[in-house]
């Protein structure tokens, strides 16, 4: 424990740590002692040499991701305990999610394991590391997953090539099976089935965070004409179809995504259905739409991953929402989302407000949405609340 490298923070730069924020930025560091190895556990002290925290060191803006605010031994037992706590919580949450076997087990800072994401797809765990420190302990994570699940997790895929720092561990293979070799499988969400390929799919293979919002779309879909724009593999579309939508059109610029949507439609509804997949840019789709819709879903990719592009992102949200307002039928319902962490709920709402005003539509907010309970947000780390959504009634 005494061999950890040591960081001393500048005077006055320790307040966020004392408030249990799990990030320590490079600008807060006064000096360091010891052998600094990226990914290793280090100790943090204030300017008067009082212990503050222990965490993973990483080169970059966020220099330390805090694992403990106590001088706790960071070993296999530490990781297993954190995973066990998260597992117990998810098992309780699943009691209220019938016919569901896809969910997030670890949500980084929200589960006190910054730099780690784990999504469960029935008997498969997809592990994604966002820090070198977590990547270095991947074998411990895999072993602990097998133990806490009592063997129900039979395959573990580490998918971190796109999420680790580009210069970190360049010579190591970052995407790999840590257990088993299953590349895809069928999972279900409230009885709706999906074919998921975690190796080729985006993120960990699927957008797990929209589960409850997909269910809510279903509740508004009966007898409506639905356009699911930025539809990816059709999650919202399937819930609309399951709940009696008149027609459902899924729009995505990726032909591969539309092919996967079509496969999921057949998996759930056979060959006879009211669905059509459309390969098109979202703006082009609205400009050339031949059909009219009274339920539109907008779930674009993150327009802003960093604050330095925030202004452009807000303009993007305004433009795409204005197109939806201009195209939706009276008495229509618009589900609109932002998954950009850099965009605050207030800024997102202002962009949608401006879009509604420009389109000249009367709009009321029915629901304000966020990520589900298996994506918890640490009260000390508000940055973990990234998903924002509005359900709007359009006259």
C-alpha positions as CSV (number, residue, x, y, z in Angstrom):
1,X,0.0,0.0,0.0
2,X,2.9,2.3,0.7
3,X,4.5,1.8,-2.7
4,X,1.9,3.7,-4.7
5,X,3.0,6.8,-6.5
6,X,1.9,9.9,-4.7
7,X,0.2,13.1,-6.1
8,X,0.0,16.4,-4.2
9,X,-2.8,18.8,-5.2
10,X,-2.5,22.5,-5.4
11,X,-3.8,24.6,-2.6
12,X,-7.6,25.0,-3.1
13,X,-7.8,22.3,-5.7
14,X,-8.9,19.6,-3.3
15,X,-12.5,20.8,-2.7
16,X,-14.1,18.7,-5.4
17,X,-12.3,15.6,-4.1
18,X,-13.5,16.3,-0.6
19,X,-17.0,16.4,-2.1
20,X,-16.4,12.9,-3.5
21,X,-16.1,13.9,-7.2
22,X,-14.3,10.9,-8.8
23,X,-12.2,12.9,-11.3
24,X,-9.0,14.7,-10.6
25,X,-7.8,16.9,-13.5
26,X,-4.2,17.4,-14.4
27,X,-4.4,21.1,-13.7
28,X,-5.1,20.4,-10.0
29,X,-1.9,18.6,-9.5
30,X,1.0,20.4,-7.9
31,X,3.6,17.6,-7.9
32,X,4.1,13.9,-7.9
33,X,6.5,11.4,-6.3
34,X,7.3,7.8,-7.3
35,X,7.3,5.9,-10.5
36,X,4.4,7.0,-12.6
37,X,3.0,4.1,-14.7
38,X,-0.2,4.7,-16.7
39,X,-3.0,2.5,-15.3
40,X,-1.4,1.9,-11.9
41,X,-3.1,2.8,-8.6
42,X,-1.9,6.0,-7.1
43,X,-2.6,8.0,-3.9
44,X,-3.7,11.6,-3.8
45,X,-3.0,14.1,-1.0
46,X,-3.9,17.7,-0.3
47,X,-1.3,20.5,-0.1
48,X,-0.9,19.7,3.7
49,X,-0.1,16.1,3.0
50,X,-3.5,14.7,4.1
51,X,-4.8,11.6,2.3
52,X,-7.7,12.3,0.0
53,X,-8.2,9.4,-2.4
54,X,-6.8,6.4,-4.3
55,X,-7.4,5.7,-8.0
56,X,-6.1,4.8,-11.5
57,X,-3.5,7.2,-13.0
58,X,-3.9,8.0,-16.7
59,X,-2.1,10.5,-19.0
60,X,-4.5,13.2,-20.1
61,X,-6.9,15.8,-18.9
62,X,-8.5,13.5,-16.3
63,X,-5.3,12.3,-14.6
64,X,-6.9,10.2,-11.8
65,X,-10.1,8.3,-11.7
66,X,-10.9,7.7,-8.0
67,X,-11.7,4.2,-6.9
68,X,-11.8,4.9,-3.1
69,X,-11.8,7.9,-0.8
70,X,-10.3,5.7,1.8
71,X,-6.8,4.0,1.9
72,X,-8.5,0.7,0.8
73,X,-6.4,-2.0,-0.8
74,X,-7.3,-2.1,-4.6
75,X,-7.1,-5.8,-5.3
76,X,-9.3,-8.6,-6.6
77,X,-11.5,-8.6,-3.5
78,X,-12.2,-4.8,-4.1
79,X,-13.4,-5.3,-7.6
80,X,-15.4,-8.4,-6.8
81,X,-17.2,-6.5,-4.0
82,X,-18.1,-3.6,-6.3
83,X,-19.4,-6.0,-8.9
84,X,-21.4,-8.0,-6.3
85,X,-23.1,-4.8,-5.1
86,X,-24.0,-3.9,-8.7
87,X,-25.2,-7.4,-9.5
88,X,-27.5,-7.5,-6.4
89,X,-29.0,-4.1,-7.4
90,X,-29.7,-5.3,-11.0
91,X,-31.3,-8.5,-9.9
92,X,-33.8,-6.4,-7.9
93,X,-34.4,-4.1,-10.8
94,X,-35.0,-7.0,-13.1
95,X,-37.9,-8.2,-10.9
96,X,-39.9,-5.3,-12.5
97,X,-38.7,-6.0,-16.0
98,X,-40.5,-9.1,-17.2
99,X,-39.2,-11.0,-20.2
100,X,-36.0,-8.9,-20.2
101,X,-32.4,-10.3,-20.2
102,X,-30.4,-7.4,-21.6
103,X,-29.3,-4.6,-19.2
104,X,-26.3,-2.6,-17.9
105,X,-24.5,-4.2,-15.0
106,X,-21.7,-1.5,-14.5
107,X,-22.2,2.1,-15.4
108,X,-18.8,3.6,-14.6
109,X,-18.9,6.2,-11.9
110,X,-22.5,5.4,-11.2
111,X,-21.3,2.1,-9.8
112,X,-18.1,3.4,-8.3
113,X,-16.0,1.9,-10.9
114,X,-14.9,4.8,-13.2
115,X,-13.6,3.7,-16.5
116,X,-15.7,0.5,-16.7
117,X,-18.9,-0.4,-18.6
118,X,-20.4,-3.8,-18.6
119,X,-23.6,-4.8,-20.5
120,X,-25.2,-8.1,-20.1
121,X,-26.8,-9.9,-23.1
122,X,-28.4,-13.0,-21.5
123,X,-25.5,-15.3,-20.9
124,X,-22.8,-12.9,-22.3
125,X,-21.1,-9.9,-20.7
126,X,-19.6,-7.3,-23.0
127,X,-16.9,-5.4,-21.0
128,X,-15.8,-1.9,-22.2
129,X,-12.8,-0.2,-20.6
130,X,-12.4,3.6,-20.8
131,X,-9.3,3.7,-18.7
132,X,-6.0,1.9,-18.9
133,X,-6.3,1.0,-15.3
134,X,-9.4,-1.0,-15.9
135,X,-8.0,-2.6,-18.9
136,X,-5.0,-3.9,-16.9
137,X,-7.3,-5.7,-14.5
138,X,-9.6,-7.2,-17.2
139,X,-8.8,-10.7,-16.1
140,X,-9.8,-10.0,-12.5
141,X,-13.0,-8.4,-13.8
142,X,-13.7,-11.5,-15.9
143,X,-13.1,-13.9,-13.0
144,X,-15.2,-11.9,-10.6
145,X,-18.1,-11.8,-13.1
146,X,-18.1,-15.6,-13.3
147,X,-18.2,-15.9,-9.5
148,X,-20.9,-13.3,-8.8
149,X,-23.1,-14.7,-11.5
150,X,-22.8,-18.3,-10.2
151,X,-21.8,-19.3,-13.7
152,X,-24.8,-17.8,-15.6
153,X,-22.4,-15.6,-17.5
154,X,-20.7,-18.0,-19.9
155,X,-19.1,-15.6,-22.4
156,X,-17.2,-12.4,-21.7
157,X,-16.1,-10.2,-24.6
158,X,-13.7,-7.2,-23.9
159,X,-14.5,-4.5,-26.5
160,X,-12.2,-1.6,-25.7
161,X,-10.2,-0.8,-28.9
162,X,-12.4,2.2,-29.6
163,X,-12.6,3.5,-26.0
164,X,-9.1,3.3,-24.7
165,X,-6.7,6.3,-25.3
166,X,-5.2,5.9,-28.7
167,X,-1.6,5.9,-27.5
168,X,-2.2,3.5,-24.6
169,X,-1.2,-0.1,-24.8
170,X,-0.7,0.2,-28.6
171,X,0.9,-3.2,-28.9
172,X,-1.8,-5.1,-27.1
173,X,-4.9,-6.6,-28.7
174,X,-7.7,-4.6,-27.1
175,X,-10.8,-6.5,-28.3
176,X,-10.8,-10.1,-27.2
177,X,-12.8,-12.9,-25.6
178,X,-11.9,-13.3,-21.9
179,X,-14.3,-16.3,-21.7
180,X,-16.1,-18.3,-24.3
181,X,-16.4,-17.3,-27.9
182,X,-20.1,-16.4,-28.6
183,X,-20.2,-13.6,-31.1
184,X,-24.0,-12.9,-31.3
185,X,-27.3,-14.0,-29.7
186,X,-31.0,-13.3,-29.3
187,X,-32.0,-11.2,-26.3
188,X,-35.3,-9.7,-25.3
189,X,-36.7,-6.5,-23.8
190,X,-40.2,-6.8,-22.3
191,X,-40.7,-9.7,-24.7
192,X,-39.4,-7.9,-27.8
193,X,-36.6,-9.9,-29.4
194,X,-33.3,-8.6,-30.9
195,X,-30.5,-10.3,-32.7
196,X,-27.4,-8.6,-31.2
197,X,-23.8,-8.9,-32.6
198,X,-21.6,-7.4,-29.9
199,X,-18.5,-7.6,-32.0
200,X,-19.8,-5.7,-35.0
201,X,-22.5,-3.6,-33.4
202,X,-22.1,-0.1,-32.1
203,X,-21.2,0.6,-28.5
204,X,-21.3,-2.8,-26.8
205,X,-23.7,-4.1,-29.5
206,X,-26.9,-2.3,-28.6
207,X,-28.2,0.9,-27.1
208,X,-29.3,-0.6,-23.7
209,X,-30.1,2.8,-22.3
210,X,-33.3,3.4,-24.3
211,X,-35.2,0.4,-22.9
212,X,-37.8,2.2,-20.8
213,X,-38.2,4.9,-23.5
214,X,-38.9,2.3,-26.1
215,X,-41.6,0.8,-23.9
216,X,-43.1,4.3,-23.5
217,X,-43.1,4.7,-27.3
218,X,-45.2,1.6,-27.4
219,X,-47.8,3.1,-25.1
220,X,-48.3,6.0,-27.6
221,X,-48.3,3.9,-30.8
222,X,-51.7,2.4,-31.2
223,X,-53.2,3.3,-34.6
224,X,-50.5,5.8,-35.3
225,X,-48.2,6.3,-38.3
226,X,-44.7,6.1,-36.9
227,X,-41.4,7.4,-38.3
228,X,-38.4,6.2,-36.3
229,X,-35.5,8.4,-37.5
230,X,-31.9,7.5,-36.7
231,X,-33.5,4.1,-36.1
232,X,-30.3,2.0,-36.0
233,X,-31.5,-1.6,-35.6
234,X,-35.2,-0.7,-35.0
235,X,-35.7,-0.8,-31.3
236,X,-38.3,1.9,-31.1
237,X,-40.0,0.5,-34.3
238,X,-40.5,-2.9,-32.8
239,X,-42.2,-1.6,-29.7
240,X,-44.5,0.6,-31.9
241,X,-45.4,-2.5,-34.0
242,X,-46.0,-4.6,-30.9
243,X,-48.5,-2.0,-29.6
244,X,-50.6,-1.6,-32.7
245,X,-49.1,1.1,-34.8
246,X,-50.8,1.5,-38.2
247,X,-47.5,1.8,-40.1
248,X,-43.9,2.0,-39.0
249,X,-41.0,3.3,-41.0
250,X,-37.4,3.1,-39.8
251,X,-35.0,5.6,-41.2
252,X,-31.2,5.4,-41.0
253,X,-28.3,6.5,-43.2
254,X,-26.7,3.0,-42.8
255,X,-28.0,0.3,-45.1
256,X,-26.5,-2.3,-42.8
257,X,-28.5,-0.9,-39.9
258,X,-31.7,-1.1,-42.0
259,X,-30.9,-4.7,-42.9
260,X,-30.5,-5.5,-39.2
261,X,-33.8,-3.7,-38.5
262,X,-35.6,-5.8,-41.1
263,X,-34.1,-9.0,-39.5
264,X,-35.4,-8.0,-36.1
265,X,-38.9,-7.2,-37.6
266,X,-39.1,-10.7,-39.1
267,X,-37.8,-12.2,-35.9
268,X,-40.7,-10.7,-34.0
269,X,-43.5,-10.5,-36.6
270,X,-42.7,-12.8,-39.5
271,X,-42.9,-11.8,-43.1
272,X,-46.4,-10.1,-43.0
273,X,-46.0,-6.7,-41.3
274,X,-46.6,-3.0,-41.7
275,X,-42.9,-2.0,-41.5
276,X,-40.7,-0.4,-44.1
277,X,-37.0,0.3,-43.8
278,X,-35.7,3.5,-45.5
279,X,-32.0,4.2,-46.1
280,X,-31.7,8.0,-46.1
281,X,-30.1,11.0,-44.4
282,X,-32.5,12.3,-41.8
283,X,-32.7,15.8,-43.4
284,X,-33.2,14.3,-46.8
285,X,-35.9,12.0,-45.5
286,X,-38.0,14.9,-44.1
287,X,-37.4,17.0,-47.3
288,X,-38.7,14.2,-49.5
289,X,-41.1,12.3,-47.3
290,X,-44.0,10.9,-49.3
291,X,-46.0,9.8,-46.2
292,X,-47.3,11.7,-43.3
293,X,-46.7,10.7,-39.6
294,X,-48.3,11.4,-36.3
295,X,-45.6,9.9,-34.2
296,X,-42.0,10.7,-34.8
297,X,-38.9,9.5,-32.9
298,X,-35.6,11.4,-33.2
299,X,-32.7,9.6,-31.5
300,X,-29.6,10.9,-33.2
301,X,-26.0,10.0,-32.4
302,X,-24.2,12.4,-30.1
303,X,-23.9,15.8,-31.9
304,X,-21.4,17.0,-29.2
305,X,-18.8,14.8,-27.5
306,X,-16.9,17.8,-26.3
307,X,-17.8,21.3,-25.1
308,X,-15.8,22.9,-27.8
309,X,-18.4,21.9,-30.4
310,X,-21.4,22.6,-28.2
311,X,-22.7,25.5,-30.3
312,X,-22.7,23.5,-33.5
313,X,-24.4,20.6,-31.7
314,X,-27.2,22.8,-30.4
315,X,-27.8,24.1,-33.9
316,X,-27.9,20.5,-35.1
317,X,-30.6,19.6,-32.6
318,X,-32.6,22.7,-33.5
319,X,-32.5,22.0,-37.2
320,X,-33.5,18.3,-37.0
321,X,-36.3,19.0,-34.5
322,X,-37.6,21.8,-36.7
323,X,-37.8,19.4,-39.6
324,X,-39.8,17.0,-37.4
325,X,-42.2,19.8,-36.2
326,X,-42.7,20.9,-39.8
327,X,-43.6,17.3,-40.9
328,X,-45.6,16.0,-38.0
329,X,-49.4,15.8,-38.3
330,X,-51.7,17.8,-35.9
331,X,-52.3,16.0,-32.6
332,X,-48.9,14.3,-33.2
333,X,-46.4,13.0,-30.7
334,X,-42.7,13.7,-30.9
335,X,-40.1,11.7,-29.0
336,X,-36.8,13.6,-29.2
337,X,-33.5,12.7,-27.5
338,X,-29.9,13.9,-27.0
339,X,-27.2,11.5,-25.8
340,X,-24.5,14.2,-25.8
341,X,-23.0,14.5,-22.3
342,X,-21.8,18.0,-23.2
343,X,-25.4,19.2,-23.8
344,X,-27.3,20.0,-20.6
345,X,-31.0,19.3,-20.2
346,X,-31.6,23.0,-20.2
347,X,-29.7,23.6,-23.4
348,X,-31.4,20.7,-25.2
349,X,-34.8,22.0,-24.2
350,X,-33.9,25.5,-25.4
351,X,-32.9,24.0,-28.8
352,X,-36.2,22.2,-29.1
353,X,-38.1,25.3,-28.0
354,X,-36.4,27.3,-30.8
355,X,-37.3,24.6,-33.3
356,X,-40.9,24.6,-32.3
357,X,-41.1,28.4,-32.5
358,X,-39.5,28.5,-35.9
359,X,-41.9,25.9,-37.1
360,X,-44.9,27.8,-35.7
361,X,-46.3,24.8,-33.8
362,X,-48.1,24.7,-30.5
363,X,-46.2,22.2,-28.4
364,X,-46.6,20.8,-24.9
365,X,-44.2,18.7,-22.8
366,X,-45.8,15.3,-21.7
367,X,-42.7,13.6,-20.3
368,X,-39.1,14.5,-19.6
369,X,-37.0,11.4,-20.0
370,X,-33.5,10.2,-18.9
371,X,-31.6,7.0,-18.7
372,X,-33.0,4.0,-16.9
373,X,-32.3,2.7,-13.4
374,X,-29.6,0.3,-14.5
375,X,-27.6,3.4,-15.7
376,X,-27.4,5.0,-12.2
377,X,-25.9,8.5,-11.7
378,X,-23.7,9.1,-8.7
379,X,-25.0,12.1,-6.9
380,X,-21.4,13.4,-6.6
381,X,-20.9,13.0,-10.4
382,X,-23.7,14.7,-12.3
383,X,-21.8,14.3,-15.6
384,X,-23.0,10.7,-15.5
385,X,-26.5,11.9,-16.5
386,X,-26.0,12.0,-20.2
387,X,-29.4,10.9,-21.8
388,X,-32.1,13.6,-22.2
389,X,-35.4,13.2,-23.8
390,X,-38.7,15.0,-24.3
391,X,-42.1,13.6,-25.3
392,X,-44.1,16.4,-26.9
393,X,-47.7,16.9,-28.0
394,X,-47.8,18.9,-31.2
395,X,-51.1,20.7,-32.2
